Amino acid sequence: MEEKAKPIFHKRIFWDVDFENLDYDAKANFVIERVFERGDVPDIRNCRRYYGDEKVAEALLNAKFLPEITMYLAAAVISRPVTDFRCYTLRQSNPTLFPY
């Protein structure tokens, strides 16, 4: 099987890890979550092109935590309601203090 070319992401997305040695396949869920959280539109397109929509959807739906804005973006991109997201369910079971 032909090996896919590594996607090109902006280094700022992975500022806290060794970017050059990041294993895109072994750490797929981490990469997908991070790209949706910190990437821009071309980064997200490259991510979807590399992993495929099914893998991207699976990683995002099962993420333990996504910032609220990222969760809504992901819901729009993969055409699923936010209530399907694991992190949405976890957030509902652990409400934060009431914002005054």
PyMOL commands that set and color helices and strands:
alter all, ss='L'
color gray80, all
select helices_A, chain A and resi 11-14+19-21+28-38+41-51+53-61+68-78+82-84+86-93
alter helices_A, ss='H'
color red, helices_A
deselect
rebuild
show_as cartoon
